[in-house]
Amino acid sequence: MTKSANQVTDSPSESARAEEHSAKGMIAWFARNSVAANLLMLFIVVAGVFTANTIRKQMFPQVESNWLTIQAAYPGAAPQEVEDGITRKVEEELQSIQGLERVITYSSRGAFTAYIKVDQDYEPDEVLDDVKRRVDVINSLPDGMERPLLERIRYRQEVAYISLYGDLSLPQLRELGSQIHDELLDIPEVHIAEFYGGLDYEISVEVSKDKLREYNLRFTDIANAIRNHSANRSAGQIRAEQGYISLRVENQAYHGFEFESLPILTRQDGTQVLLSDIAEVHDGFEEGIQYSRFNGKNSVTFFVGATRSQSITDISKRLQDYVEQRQARLPDGVSLDIWVDLTYYLEGRLDMMLENMQYGAVLVFLILALFLRIKLAFWVMLGLPISFLGALFILPMEWVDVTINVTSLFGFILVLGIVVDDAIVIGESAHAEIEAKGQSLESVIRGAQRVAMPATFGVLTTVAAFMPMVLSDGPESAFSQSIGFVVIFCLLFSLIESKLILPAHLASMRPVKDASSGPRSWLIRTRSHVDAALKYVVSRNYLPLLAKAITYRYGVLTIFISILVISGALYYNGMIRFVGTPKIPHDFPSIEVEMQAMSSESATLGVTQVIQQTIRDVDQALATEFGAGMVADIQVDLRSRVRSSVMVKLIDPEQRPIDTFELAKRWREALPDLPGVKRMKINDNLFGSERDDGDLRFQFKGRDEDALEQVVSELREKLRSMKGVGEINDSRKDLTHELRLVLKPVADSLGLTLADVATQVGYGFYGLEAQRVLRRGEEIKVMVRYPESQRNGVGLVDDILIRTVAGAEVPLSEVAEVLWVPSEEQIRREDGTRNVSIWASVNSQDVEPQVLMKQLKDEFIPELLSRYPGVTSEAAGRIKREMDSQETQLRNFVLSLLAIYALLAIPLRSYAQPLMIMSVIPFGIVGAMLGHILLGMDMSSLSMFGVIAAAGVVVNDSLVMVDFVNRARAEGIPLVESVIQSGARRFRAIILTSLTTFIGLIPIILETSLQAQIVIPMAVSLAFGVLFATVITLLLVPVLYVIGADLGRFVRWPQTGAKPAEN
């Protein structure tokens, strides 16, 4: 093997030649040419400021979805009919398409829906084209099914929700809302605006049985007459001398009164029977209860979104201007209010970052001013805005395409504590050289060049640690890429600033004058006292401790290894909890309710009103207890016959007496038993799971439906008995009842088929769609049916008259038997088979989520399934995704370590010394764990970002120290003396980088605002990781260096007879 491979400490050094050529190189050139340095700085600042004013601001990164949807309406069809007629045929056609990861289908009453997840190795748009071609060739789809709509779920940013509410009826608000919707779309900045006005418009033509009998009409006769007389048609062209003249017939009816004047039939005497003669025409809304209330008043809602190329802050400002102007033109008692503005989170976090950056920068400046010169501290701190502005200049470029969003701000906050470390190392080295040899350009150049190589590679190791985040792929990779790009570019620009700009500024400083009096004399005296105290600590405390540590180096190594073992034991025994994604209190908590399938709209409304009143009662109790409530606004919506939601806007975080989680807990305790409720979900977490996909979720597949039912029942009971588990729901059959027609033998003799009977019954009760008209941009159905009084009740079915082929009418009860049977409301299938899912929420304050998931997945579920052969299970949910994500993070962490090793081995020219330096990384993790314990916090996935950053800082410090030892040994200084001397020379720089990182993050750690909660775990990991690892760098790295020399001597001892290192 080569000498460098076997020898730990005798790495070749070029220090002598480096000193000889110290006046050469890029650092020296820029130091001598201050104009070039200042122009470079000016370019970065100007470019960054310009970009900062134009860069897009969005709530979240631009995520590209890999989900496709297929939707098709099949009016009047039962779920089983949809499954047999549509679902199975579509699934069979999709089986041969490559690139499909999951296919989930829902067969509901009157509708088919499919969700298709595309494998990340395939292009979703190309797969969508394949799916369209396969669905189009299915020629056995049932008659009456509308054309399927296939699309890719596209990215869109939420900007705001606007409520129009007041003392008007819902139809009046709907009409006014349509005007406002049109005006919103006329705003140049608004490209996406949706209007939720409750029930859809509908024109209902209601014909009684008596009128049908009197005029000998069928529903199809009336529908055909409407189609024939309400139309705009082209009648061709006439050839004339003037040229071709078009012929058109325009008689399309758009409103109810226009339909009333349509002729339905003509008598023999030539008189016409109009639609108004035989029917009542209602121009209104489809049947159902309209209920939408904002703070107790009728309301309609608008959603405004943004495309990928838009900035949500620009849209929000324009909306605020529009709402203020439009309010002045509204009727008395009517208001227009932007009650949910998503830029609140973004701007709040941006303000928090800037505020804490200012506080942190001031604290860091004071620390540097105490240890170094004020001007030097100023020039070092200048690296912070330069690095940030440089990164802002690069981020919008097409090959990066990162916006200012909640996630990218995490990156800026994370790098806040480490971005000036490189400048501190350069500045401290130059300061030390100036102290030794006086203020001069050459002193600055020598100081900067002495640490340039290790400092450069130290920054590159941190870049390498974040590189896997940039290289990640998949639909959600935009989140990690946003953080990775921000950190990497900030660090790279800090490298440029510290090597090319900072030396020129340091060289411009004038020598320190003896100022025993004057305005700054107190500061100089204070700095002298601090400097003396530092030297005292080094000479009287640190160096003796380091000498003893080297003397008893193997005992010291054992102590540090024991610390790692104990920390690991604390983690595995649950003393240090890991909760994946931490729960962040929501500003807009909500309660979603789903009723049993047989529930009526009035029952759903009654439950919703009870929930609304409970929220108000709890808020009144808070006002009595604390002097102030928490609820600012309440929006209540009845979404369908069995679904409703209550959404609450809370007051400003600083004024809240309790947090959102405690409020949600009080809601749960105050809510009474609600009859008919199938599922209820309280959304109090900003990062809450989606519907039907809770914190933990298990999906079971099998052909034996009874076995599936029993498995879910047993698991549900198990979850109920487990601490910290709540809101348990499942997707088992939600049975309702339906009337099933069975023909009697007499029907055949009358020439009636099942289709004839079902069609006539369906037309009378559900209705026959005669036409669709477009009015004010909305498609409105024209339905022909019985009046409500003749179809609103099960008992009325037997009274229906069925017309035979001969034209006679017979009661339905004579030709068919009407059976009352149970029926499924919805059939869910995945990958071609039926399945059942169960999901629940987990309170991380009561139980460690991942431990709970592992216990269920590895212990209870296998034992459960062993008793039900043929049933298989699959874990899912938020916790499972986090566990899978951690496996990916671990893989990326290993790749980062390999890259860091390579970047350390190159400048050190050693295979062993990088391992010695990297040994400090685990202690950074230990420091992060201790920080979370001291502050009573759980570790989370966000904490790991801080751990990665801390690893970069401590590796940087260790690399500089090892490089100093190598230089000293190359100059002929004995091993132990080289180690101790390097420790003394690097003590101030290491203490400064650690203190500035820790102090700079203190304002964020102490921040109490809602916006800061998500970044505090990162700040704690970085601050305490660096603080603890500082001790490791100052003690363990020198000890390991000497132990490495011992090992090297031991390996060579048989050939050389070399003794171990002297103490």
Protein Blocks (a to p, Z undefined) as FASTA:
>chain_A
ZZklmpmklcccfklmmmmmmmgcjklmmmmmmmlmmmmmmmmmmmmmmmmmmpccdfbd
cdddfbdcdddddehiafklmmmmmmmmmmmmmmmpghiabdcddddehiacddddddfk
bcfklmmmmmmmmmmmpckbcehiacdddddddddddfbdcddedjddfklmmmmmmmmm
mmmmmpmklmbdcddebjaddddddddfklmmmnopafklmmmmmmmmnccddebjaddf
kbccdddddfbdfbfklmmmpcfbdcfkopacdfklmpccdddddeddddddeehiacdd
ddddddfkbcfklmmmmmmmmmmmmmmmpcehiacddfbcfklmmmmmmmmmmmmmmmmm
mmmmmmmmmmmcfklmmmmmmmmmmmmmmmmmmmmpmklopacdfklmmmmmmmmmmmmm
mmmmmmmmmmmmmmmnopafklmmmmmmmmmmmmmmmmmmmmmmmmmmmmpgcjklmmmm
mmmmmmmmmmmmmmmmmmmmmmmmmmmpccddddfbcjklmmmmmmmmmmmmmmmmmmmm
mmmmmmmmmmmmmmmmmmmmmmmmmmmmmmmnopaccehjaddddfbdcddddddfkbcf
klmmmmmmmmmmmmmmmmmmmmmmnopafbfbdcdddfbfkbccdddddddfklpmbdfk
lmmmmmmmmpccdehiabdcddfbfkbccehiafbdcddddfblklmmmmmmmmmmmmmm
pghiahiacfbdcddddddddddfklmmnopafklmmmmmmmmmnopcfbdcdeehiacd
ddddddfklmgcfklmmmpccddfkopacdfklmoccddddddfbdcdeehiacdddddd
ddfklpcfklmmmmmmmmmmmmmmmmmghiacddedjklmmmmmmmmmmmmmmmmmmmmm
mmmmmmnopaklmmmmmmmmmmmmmmmmmmmmmnopacdfklmmmmmmmmmmmmmmmmmm
mmmmmmmmmnopafklmmmmmmmmmmmmmmmmmmmmmmmmmmmmmpcbfklmmmmmmmmm
mmmmmmmmmmmmmmmmmmmmmmmmmmmmmmmmmmnopacddZZ
